[in-house]
Amino acid sequence: SAFLLNRSSDLNYCPFLGKGDKMANLIMKDGTEQNVKLTFLDLYKLEQTQPELAKKYFDIQRKDVVNELDQVEVLRIAYISTVGKDVSFEEFCKKISNNRVNVINCYSELLYPKN
């Protein structure tokens, strides 16, 4: 079954990191961890250098319901922004853990940090 995140009723929703630009912990398939973040400044820079990626991010954030693949795409965008290395969606899926709980937790940490 798909994990969906319905944000239409979440009044505290904010798609950006808070104090201290806390990083989310992305677990890779090989067991290593990669910190990722997506701040206002990161998104601004992304709009300047890779507008198609920024558009994908903002299109996803406008949805009322975000599915698993949308969540993975947001993590890929954060990965590209943090690491500075472009990677296709397919290659990114091969790199990250297939554990859906890990992916959802990372997505939640990224967009809803516990300050």
LUMMI-132878 format. One record per residue: residue number from 0; residue in one letter; x, y, z of N, C-alpha, C in turn. Coordinates in steps of 0.1 Angstrom, whole numbers. Layout:
BEGIN
@n->NUM, res->a, n_X->X, n_Y->Y, n_Z->Z, ca_X->X, ca_Y->Y, ca_Z->Z, c_X->X, c_Y->Y, c_Z->Z
...
END
This chain:
BEGIN
@n->0, res->s, n_X->8, n_Y->-12, n_Z->0, ca_X->0, ca_Y->0, ca_Z->0, c_X->9, c_Y->12, c_Z->0
@n->1, res->a, n_X->4, n_Y->23, n_Z->-6, ca_X->12, ca_Y->35, ca_Z->-7, c_X->10, c_Y->43, c_Z->5
@n->2, res->f, n_X->21, n_Y->50, n_Z->9, ca_X->21, ca_Y->59, ca_Z->20, c_X->18, c_Y->73, c_Z->14
@n->3, res->l, n_X->7, n_Y->79, n_Z->18, ca_X->3, ca_Y->92, ca_Z->13, c_X->4, c_Y->102, c_Z->25
@n->4, res->l, n_X->7, n_Y->114, n_Z->21, ca_X->7, ca_Y->125, ca_Z->31, c_X->-3, c_Y->135, c_Z->27
@n->5, res->n, n_X->-13, n_Y->137, n_Z->35, ca_X->-23, ca_Y->147, ca_Z->32, c_X->-20, c_Y->160, c_Z->40
@n->6, res->r, n_X->-17, n_Y->170, n_Z->33, ca_X->-13, ca_Y->183, ca_Z->40, c_X->-24, c_Y->193, c_Z->39
@n->7, res->s, n_X->-35, n_Y->191, n_Z->33, ca_X->-45, ca_Y->201, ca_Z->31, c_X->-50, c_Y->206, c_Z->45
@n->8, res->s, n_X->-50, n_Y->198, n_Z->55, ca_X->-55, ca_Y->202, ca_Z->68, c_X->-44, c_Y->206, c_Z->78
@n->9, res->d, n_X->-32, n_Y->205, n_Z->74, ca_X->-20, ca_Y->208, ca_Z->83, c_X->-17, c_Y->223, c_Z->84
@n->10, res->l, n_X->-22, n_Y->230, n_Z->94, ca_X->-21, ca_Y->244, ca_Z->94, c_X->-7, c_Y->248, c_Z->98
@n->11, res->n, n_X->1, n_Y->239, n_Z->103, ca_X->15, ca_Y->242, ca_Z->107, c_X->25, c_Y->239, c_Z->96
@n->12, res->y, n_X->20, n_Y->235, n_Z->84, ca_X->29, ca_Y->230, ca_Z->73, c_X->38, c_Y->242, c_Z->69
@n->13, res->c, n_X->51, n_Y->238, n_Z->68, ca_X->61, ca_Y->248, ca_Z->63, c_X->71, c_Y->239, c_Z->55
@n->14, res->p, n_X->73, n_Y->241, n_Z->42, ca_X->82, ca_Y->233, ca_Z->35, c_X->97, c_Y->236, c_Z->36
@n->15, res->f, n_X->100, n_Y->244, n_Z->46, ca_X->114, ca_Y->248, ca_Z->47, c_X->120, c_Y->245, c_Z->61
@n->16, res->l, n_X->132, n_Y->244, n_Z->62, ca_X->139, ca_Y->242, ca_Z->75, c_X->138, c_Y->254, c_Z->84
@n->17, res->g, n_X->138, n_Y->251, n_Z->97, ca_X->137, ca_Y->261, ca_Z->107, c_X->151, c_Y->265, c_Z->112
@n->18, res->k, n_X->151, n_Y->268, n_Z->125, ca_X->163, ca_Y->273, ca_Z->132, c_X->175, c_Y->264, c_Z->129
@n->19, res->g, n_X->186, n_Y->270, n_Z->126, ca_X->199, ca_Y->263, ca_Z->125, c_X->200, c_Y->254, c_Z->112
@n->20, res->d, n_X->191, n_Y->255, n_Z->103, ca_X->191, ca_Y->247, ca_Z->91, c_X->194, c_Y->232, c_Z->94
@n->21, res->k, n_X->186, n_Y->227, n_Z->102, ca_X->187, ca_Y->213, ca_Z->106, c_X->187, c_Y->204, c_Z->93
@n->22, res->m, n_X->195, n_Y->194, n_Z->94, ca_X->196, ca_Y->185, ca_Z->82, c_X->188, c_Y->172, c_Z->85
@n->23, res->a, n_X->183, n_Y->167, n_Z->74, ca_X->176, ca_Y->154, ca_Z->75, c_X->185, c_Y->143, c_Z->72
@n->24, res->n, n_X->183, n_Y->131, n_Z->77, ca_X->192, ca_Y->120, ca_Z->76, c_X->187, c_Y->110, c_Z->65
@n->25, res->l, n_X->193, n_Y->110, n_Z->54, ca_X->189, ca_Y->101, ca_Z->43, c_X->197, c_Y->88, c_Z->44
@n->26, res->i, n_X->191, n_Y->77, n_Z->45, ca_X->198, ca_Y->64, ca_Z->46, c_X->199, c_Y->58, c_Z->32
@n->27, res->m, n_X->212, n_Y->55, n_Z->29, ca_X->215, ca_Y->49, ca_Z->16, c_X->214, c_Y->34, c_Z->16
@n->28, res->k, n_X->213, n_Y->28, n_Z->4, ca_X->212, ca_Y->13, ca_Z->3, c_X->223, c_Y->6, c_Z->10
@n->29, res->d, n_X->235, n_Y->12, n_Z->9, ca_X->247, ca_Y->5, ca_Z->15, c_X->248, c_Y->7, c_Z->30
@n->30, res->g, n_X->238, n_Y->14, n_Z->36, ca_X->238, ca_Y->16, ca_Z->51, c_X->244, c_Y->29, c_Z->55
@n->31, res->t, n_X->251, n_Y->36, n_Z->46, ca_X->256, ca_Y->49, ca_Z->50, c_X->245, c_Y->59, c_Z->51
@n->32, res->e, n_X->248, n_Y->70, n_Z->57, ca_X->238, ca_Y->81, ca_Z->59, c_X->243, c_Y->94, c_Z->52
@n->33, res->q, n_X->234, n_Y->101, n_Z->45, ca_X->237, ca_Y->113, ca_Z->39, c_X->228, c_Y->124, c_Z->44
@n->34, res->n, n_X->234, n_Y->134, n_Z->50, ca_X->226, ca_Y->146, ca_Z->55, c_X->222, c_Y->154, c_Z->43
@n->35, res->v, n_X->209, n_Y->158, n_Z->43, ca_X->203, ca_Y->166, ca_Z->32, c_X->195, c_Y->178, c_Z->39
@n->36, res->k, n_X->195, n_Y->189, n_Z->31, ca_X->187, ca_Y->200, ca_Z->36, c_X->181, c_Y->208, c_Z->24
@n->37, res->l, n_X->172, n_Y->216, n_Z->26, ca_X->166, ca_Y->224, ca_Z->16, c_X->160, c_Y->237, c_Z->22
@n->38, res->t, n_X->169, n_Y->247, n_Z->23, ca_X->165, ca_Y->259, ca_Z->30, c_X->160, c_Y->269, c_Z->19
@n->39, res->f, n_X->155, n_Y->281, n_Z->24, ca_X->151, ca_Y->291, ca_Z->15, c_X->162, c_Y->295, c_Z->5
@n->40, res->l, n_X->174, n_Y->296, n_Z->10, ca_X->186, ca_Y->299, ca_Z->2, c_X->189, c_Y->288, c_Z->-8
@n->41, res->d, n_X->188, n_Y->276, n_Z->-4, ca_X->190, ca_Y->264, ca_Z->-13, c_X->180, c_Y->265, c_Z->-24
@n->42, res->l, n_X->167, n_Y->267, n_Z->-21, ca_X->157, ca_Y->268, ca_Z->-31, c_X->159, c_Y->280, c_Z->-41
@n->43, res->y, n_X->163, n_Y->291, n_Z->-35, ca_X->166, ca_Y->303, ca_Z->-44, c_X->177, c_Y->299, c_Z->-54
@n->44, res->k, n_X->188, n_Y->293, n_Z->-48, ca_X->199, ca_Y->290, ca_Z->-57, c_X->195, c_Y->280, c_Z->-68
@n->45, res->l, n_X->186, n_Y->270, n_Z->-64, ca_X->181, ca_Y->260, ca_Z->-73, c_X->173, c_Y->267, c_Z->-84
@n->46, res->e, n_X->165, n_Y->277, n_Z->-81, ca_X->158, ca_Y->284, ca_Z->-91, c_X->167, c_Y->291, c_Z->-101
@n->47, res->q, n_X->178, n_Y->296, n_Z->-96, ca_X->188, ca_Y->303, ca_Z->-105, c_X->196, c_Y->293, c_Z->-114
@n->48, res->t, n_X->200, n_Y->282, n_Z->-108, ca_X->209, ca_Y->273, ca_Z->-115, c_X->202, c_Y->261, c_Z->-122
@n->49, res->q, n_X->191, n_Y->256, n_Z->-116, ca_X->183, ca_Y->245, ca_Z->-121, c_X->168, c_Y->247, c_Z->-120
@n->50, res->p, n_X->163, n_Y->256, n_Z->-128, ca_X->149, ca_Y->260, ca_Z->-126, c_X->139, c_Y->249, c_Z->-128
@n->51, res->e, n_X->143, n_Y->239, n_Z->-136, ca_X->134, ca_Y->227, ca_Z->-138, c_X->132, c_Y->219, c_Z->-125
@n->52, res->l, n_X->143, n_Y->218, n_Z->-118, ca_X->142, ca_Y->211, ca_Z->-105, c_X->134, c_Y->219, c_Z->-95
@n->53, res->a, n_X->136, n_Y->232, n_Z->-94, ca_X->129, ca_Y->240, ca_Z->-85, c_X->114, c_Y->239, c_Z->-88
@n->54, res->k, n_X->111, n_Y->239, n_Z->-101, ca_X->97, ca_Y->238, ca_Z->-105, c_X->91, c_Y->225, c_Z->-101
@n->55, res->k, n_X->98, n_Y->214, n_Z->-102, ca_X->93, ca_Y->201, ca_Z->-98, c_X->90, c_Y->201, c_Z->-83
@n->56, res->y, n_X->99, n_Y->207, n_Z->-75, ca_X->98, ca_Y->208, ca_Z->-61, c_X->85, c_Y->216, c_Z->-57
@n->57, res->f, n_X->83, n_Y->228, n_Z->-63, ca_X->72, ca_Y->236, ca_Z->-60, c_X->59, c_Y->230, c_Z->-65
@n->58, res->d, n_X->59, n_Y->223, n_Z->-76, ca_X->47, ca_Y->216, ca_Z->-81, c_X->43, c_Y->205, c_Z->-71
@n->59, res->i, n_X->52, n_Y->198, n_Z->-66, ca_X->49, ca_Y->188, ca_Z->-56, c_X->43, c_Y->194, c_Z->-43
@n->60, res->q, n_X->49, n_Y->205, n_Z->-39, ca_X->44, ca_Y->212, ca_Z->-27, c_X->30, c_Y->217, c_Z->-28
@n->61, res->r, n_X->26, n_Y->220, n_Z->-40, ca_X->12, ca_Y->225, ca_Z->-43, c_X->2, c_Y->214, c_Z->-42
@n->62, res->k, n_X->6, n_Y->201, n_Z->-42, ca_X->-4, ca_Y->190, ca_Z->-42, c_X->-10, c_Y->189, c_Z->-28
@n->63, res->d, n_X->-23, n_Y->184, n_Z->-28, ca_X->-29, ca_Y->181, ca_Z->-16, c_X->-25, c_Y->168, c_Z->-10
@n->64, res->v, n_X->-22, n_Y->159, n_Z->-19, ca_X->-17, ca_Y->145, ca_Z->-15, c_X->-4, c_Y->142, c_Z->-22
@n->65, res->v, n_X->6, n_Y->139, n_Z->-14, ca_X->20, ca_Y->136, ca_Z->-19, c_X->22, c_Y->121, c_Z->-17
@n->66, res->n, n_X->25, n_Y->114, n_Z->-29, ca_X->27, ca_Y->100, ca_Z->-28, c_X->42, c_Y->97, c_Z->-26
@n->67, res->e, n_X->45, n_Y->84, n_Z->-25, ca_X->59, ca_Y->79, ca_Z->-22, c_X->69, c_Y->84, c_Z->-32
@n->68, res->l, n_X->65, n_Y->84, n_Z->-44, ca_X->74, ca_Y->88, ca_Z->-55, c_X->77, c_Y->103, c_Z->-54
@n->69, res->d, n_X->66, n_Y->111, n_Z->-51, ca_X->68, ca_Y->125, ca_Z->-49, c_X->78, c_Y->128, c_Z->-37
@n->70, res->q, n_X->77, n_Y->120, n_Z->-27, ca_X->85, ca_Y->121, ca_Z->-15, c_X->100, c_Y->118, c_Z->-19
@n->71, res->v, n_X->102, n_Y->108, n_Z->-27, ca_X->115, ca_Y->104, ca_Z->-32, c_X->121, c_Y->116, c_Z->-41
@n->72, res->e, n_X->112, n_Y->121, n_Z->-49, ca_X->117, ca_Y->132, ca_Z->-58, c_X->121, c_Y->144, c_Z->-49
@n->73, res->v, n_X->114, n_Y->148, n_Z->-39, ca_X->118, ca_Y->159, ca_Z->-30, c_X->131, c_Y->156, c_Z->-24
@n->74, res->l, n_X->133, n_Y->143, n_Z->-19, ca_X->146, ca_Y->139, ca_Z->-13, c_X->157, c_Y->140, c_Z->-24
@n->75, res->r, n_X->154, n_Y->136, n_Z->-36, ca_X->164, ca_Y->137, ca_Z->-47, c_X->168, c_Y->152, c_Z->-49
@n->76, res->i, n_X->159, n_Y->161, n_Z->-49, ca_X->161, ca_Y->175, ca_Z->-51, c_X->170, c_Y->180, c_Z->-39
@n->77, res->a, n_X->167, n_Y->176, n_Z->-27, ca_X->174, ca_Y->180, ca_Z->-15, c_X->189, c_Y->174, c_Z->-16
@n->78, res->y, n_X->190, n_Y->162, n_Z->-21, ca_X->203, ca_Y->155, ca_Z->-23, c_X->211, c_Y->163, c_Z->-33
@n->79, res->i, n_X->205, n_Y->166, n_Z->-44, ca_X->213, ca_Y->174, ca_Z->-54, c_X->217, c_Y->187, c_Z->-49
@n->80, res->s, n_X->208, n_Y->194, n_Z->-42, ca_X->211, ca_Y->207, ca_Z->-36, c_X->222, c_Y->207, c_Z->-26
@n->81, res->t, n_X->222, n_Y->196, n_Z->-18, ca_X->231, ca_Y->195, ca_Z->-7, c_X->245, c_Y->190, c_Z->-11
@n->82, res->v, n_X->245, n_Y->180, n_Z->-20, ca_X->257, ca_Y->173, ca_Z->-24, c_X->264, c_Y->181, c_Z->-36
@n->83, res->g, n_X->255, n_Y->187, n_Z->-44, ca_X->260, ca_Y->195, ca_Z->-56, c_X->263, c_Y->186, c_Z->-68
@n->84, res->k, n_X->257, n_Y->174, n_Z->-67, ca_X->259, ca_Y->164, ca_Z->-78, c_X->245, c_Y->160, c_Z->-84
@n->85, res->d, n_X->243, n_Y->162, n_Z->-97, ca_X->231, ca_Y->158, ca_Z->-103, c_X->230, c_Y->143, c_Z->-104
@n->86, res->v, n_X->218, n_Y->138, n_Z->-102, ca_X->216, ca_Y->123, ca_Z->-103, c_X->201, c_Y->122, c_Z->-108
@n->87, res->s, n_X->200, n_Y->112, n_Z->-117, ca_X->186, ca_Y->110, ca_Z->-123, c_X->177, c_Y->104, c_Z->-112
@n->88, res->f, n_X->164, n_Y->104, n_Z->-114, ca_X->155, ca_Y->98, ca_Z->-105, c_X->158, c_Y->83, c_Z->-103
@n->89, res->e, n_X->160, n_Y->77, n_Z->-114, ca_X->162, ca_Y->62, ca_Z->-114, c_X->175, c_Y->59, c_Z->-106
@n->90, res->e, n_X->186, n_Y->66, n_Z->-109, ca_X->198, ca_Y->64, ca_Z->-102, c_X->197, c_Y->66, c_Z->-87
@n->91, res->f, n_X->189, n_Y->77, n_Z->-84, ca_X->187, ca_Y->80, ca_Z->-70, c_X->180, c_Y->69, c_Z->-63
@n->92, res->c, n_X->169, n_Y->64, n_Z->-69, ca_X->162, ca_Y->53, ca_Z->-64, c_X->171, c_Y->40, c_Z->-61
@n->93, res->k, n_X->181, n_Y->38, n_Z->-69, ca_X->190, ca_Y->27, ca_Z->-68, c_X->199, c_Y->30, c_Z->-56
@n->94, res->k, n_X->202, n_Y->43, n_Z->-52, ca_X->211, ca_Y->46, ca_Z->-42, c_X->205, c_Y->46, c_Z->-28
@n->95, res->i, n_X->192, n_Y->49, n_Z->-27, ca_X->186, ca_Y->51, ca_Z->-13, c_X->180, c_Y->38, c_Z->-8
@n->96, res->s, n_X->178, n_Y->37, n_Z->5, ca_X->172, ca_Y->26, ca_Z->11, c_X->158, c_Y->23, c_Z->5
@n->97, res->n, n_X->154, n_Y->10, n_Z->4, ca_X->141, ca_Y->7, ca_Z->0, c_X->131, c_Y->6, c_Z->12
@n->98, res->n, n_X->136, n_Y->9, n_Z->23, ca_X->128, ca_Y->9, ca_Z->35, c_X->119, c_Y->21, c_Z->35
@n->99, res->r, n_X->106, n_Y->19, n_Z->33, ca_X->97, ca_Y->31, ca_Z->31, c_X->96, c_Y->39, c_Z->44
@n->100, res->v, n_X->97, n_Y->33, n_Z->55, ca_X->97, ca_Y->40, ca_Z->68, c_X->109, c_Y->50, c_Z->69
@n->101, res->n, n_X->121, n_Y->45, n_Z->65, ca_X->133, ca_Y->54, ca_Z->64, c_X->131, c_Y->66, c_Z->55
@n->102, res->v, n_X->125, n_Y->63, n_Z->43, ca_X->123, ca_Y->74, ca_Z->33, c_X->113, c_Y->84, c_Z->38
@n->103, res->i, n_X->102, n_Y->79, n_Z->44, ca_X->91, ca_Y->88, ca_Z->49, c_X->97, c_Y->96, c_Z->61
@n->104, res->n, n_X->104, n_Y->90, n_Z->70, ca_X->110, ca_Y->97, ca_Z->81, c_X->120, c_Y->108, c_Z->76
@n->105, res->c, n_X->128, n_Y->105, n_Z->66, ca_X->137, ca_Y->115, ca_Z->61, c_X->129, c_Y->127, c_Z->55
@n->106, res->y, n_X->119, n_Y->124, n_Z->47, ca_X->110, ca_Y->134, ca_Z->41, c_X->104, c_Y->143, c_Z->52
@n->107, res->s, n_X->99, n_Y->136, n_Z->62, ca_X->93, ca_Y->144, ca_Z->73, c_X->103, c_Y->152, c_Z->80
@n->108, res->e, n_X->115, n_Y->147, n_Z->83, ca_X->126, ca_Y->155, ca_Z->89, c_X->129, c_Y->167, c_Z->81
@n->109, res->l, n_X->129, n_Y->165, n_Z->68, ca_X->133, ca_Y->176, ca_Z->59, c_X->123, c_Y->187, c_Z->59
@n->110, res->l, n_X->110, n_Y->183, n_Z->58, ca_X->100, ca_Y->193, ca_Z->57, c_X->93, c_Y->198, c_Z->70
@n->111, res->y, n_X->94, n_Y->189, n_Z->80, ca_X->88, ca_Y->192, ca_Z->93, c_X->98, c_Y->190, c_Z->104
@n->112, res->p, n_X->109, n_Y->198, n_Z->104, ca_X->119, ca_Y->195, ca_Z->114, c_X->115, c_Y->198, c_Z->128
@n->113, res->k, n_X->120, n_Y->190, n_Z->137, ca_X->118, ca_Y->193, ca_Z->152, c_X->129, c_Y->202, c_Z->157
@n->114, res->n, n_X->125, n_Y->215, n_Z->157, ca_X->135, ca_Y->225, ca_Z->161, c_X->139, c_Y->223, c_Z->175
END
